[in-house]
Amino acid sequence: MKQALAAVLLWAGIAAAQTNTMQWQTTRAGNSQGECQLVSNSLRITVHPFYADVEEEAVIATRGGVWWGDPATLEIVGQFTVSEGTAVRSMLLWNGSKILKAKLKDRLAADSAYEQVVDRQQVQVVARDPAIIEYLGDNTYAYKIYPVAMDGSRRLRILYSVPVGIAGNRPVFTVLPVFTTGAAQTPSQIPVEIVQGETATGGYAMQIGQTMRTVRFGATYQISTASLFSAGGPVYDEFGYFNGWTESYCNPIRLIAQSDSVNAAYIACREEGRTEGNFAFVMASMPEAVGEAISELTPLEHNLTVEVTVAVGTKVHITDLSNERTVGVYLKSSQPWDSTVVWTVYGRDGSEKASVAQRFNPASGALCDSMLPMIWGARYSLVEETGNTGALFGFVDRQMSLLALESDTLSKSIASRYADAGVPALDAGDIVLKLSRFPTAPGENIMFDYGSAVVAQADALLAGLEVTVKDNGTISIRFGRRGHTAISVTLLTAAGRLVHAWQGRSVTGTGTELRLPAGLKGVYVVRVKAGDEVVSRRIVLR
């Protein structure tokens, strides 16, 4: 298994999560803050074909002393980062033996309600026990819990869903624990239970850092918190001079399918309501004939596109995959997907070298899971930074926050179901927004690539490549780290036709800027080559 997953290990070594934080602060009559202790932490991961549900529980305690302020009305504040496209869906908060279930509310209304309860100017606490989670952008969230006394603790449990990605030609779920690395003091181990969803099939391996183990569904694994925590260190520039410090970060827990095949598709349909439409998720691997055609050409001599169609002859998406063999795609369309993916290789002169149409037999029945639209909505709202779909599908986004108040206390009979495990997803009554303010569903025929695995491991310089269109008619190319190298850049149309080339550009530092030809509009592909490695990015010129 280690040999089979070597490519995945290399790929996983590139990614690093952002820092999680956790501390307490006074809310009135002072201005003090201090460290928190993570008393306990646990995860329960339920695996489905194209997403994984994660229930994460934490007990957080305050430590230290208040030198100025009220030690009985402290507030726990923190931030956490999740993997791309993850949707934070629900929260439970404990108030002694009572359990509060959060509601999803307009962000401004939720923040106002939270602050009204905390009321940082009043002398006595009138209402108690709010907690709030809001989205900051870049897959990062902030949370606040109130009140807690010095040396006291609060317990909460949240639910978030992680979409499938692709690495090493295999489906993979990347789970970033929310609370595990945020506190100054943490348990030495946390339990992680792996559960098989009703429609999940096949085996999985769990990877943390460079450690891999085979997963047995239903088992609980004790994970060392040390393996999840990577400490920061000094950073030096290309001349060897000190250039600051890197922050500590959390290593992800990755669940990697042991099957090499990614040729699968899952579909769902909403016939009425605000999210009416056809949804699909497609994982496709390059046909052998296409790979053979590419092997006869150098990277700069070809361009590979993948076209996914809705109804006969209607192409709704074209993407550049010049050095890649797998692709994952989320699709929403007015008409059902026609189960076809077309791979086409173009030569540098625009001539077609090979074209293969893949036909899929999408999973149906129980696999038409209603969760697919929700995961699709998270991709649309969080990753593409477009629209407000949290109110439609039930997750935290830029305009909707999770807020738990004392008035949200569950009845004893319902609370007893969740005393030890589980987080109930939001229902229609838990999404509080005026009907006049409910967003409309995003437009039809929208599709994005989710992820792909490169054939050869990309150089670290290109791993974090960012391409940005600037108002002055140039494109800014920024690398994942500082370096000195020569790059070649080509600009192509979405169909693979060459528009312009910048050859042998010397780059020192973190990147460069290139002037675009005048008069271009539409979707284009920027291909950056360093050494033998090539990375492509899509841009839109308006």
Secondary structure, DSSP 8 states (H G I E B T S, - for coil): -TTTTHHHHHHHHH------EEEEEE-SSS--EEEEEEEEEEEEEEE-SSEEEEEEEEEEEE-S--SSS-TTSEEEEEEEE--TT-EEEEEEEEETTEEEE-EEEEHHHHHHHHHHHH-TT-SS--S---EEEEEEETTEEEEEEEEE-TT-EEEEEEEEEEE-EEETTEEEEEE--SSTTTSSB--SEEEEEEEE-TT--S-EEEEETTEEEE--TT-EEEEEHHHHEE---EEE-TTS-EEEE---EE--EEEEES-S---EEEEEEE-SSTT-EEEEEEEEE--HHHHHHHHTS-GGGEEEEEEEEESTT-EEEEEE-TTBSEEEEEEEESS-EEEEEEEEEEETTS-EEEEEEEE---B-GGGS-THHHHHHHHIIIIIS--S--HHHHT--BTTEEEEE-GGGB--HHHHHHTSSS------GGGEE--GGG------SSEEEE----BSS---HHHHT-EEEE-TTSEEEEEEEEEEEEEEEEEEEETTS-EEEEEEEEEEEEEEEEEE--TT--EEEEEEEEETTEEEEEEEEE-
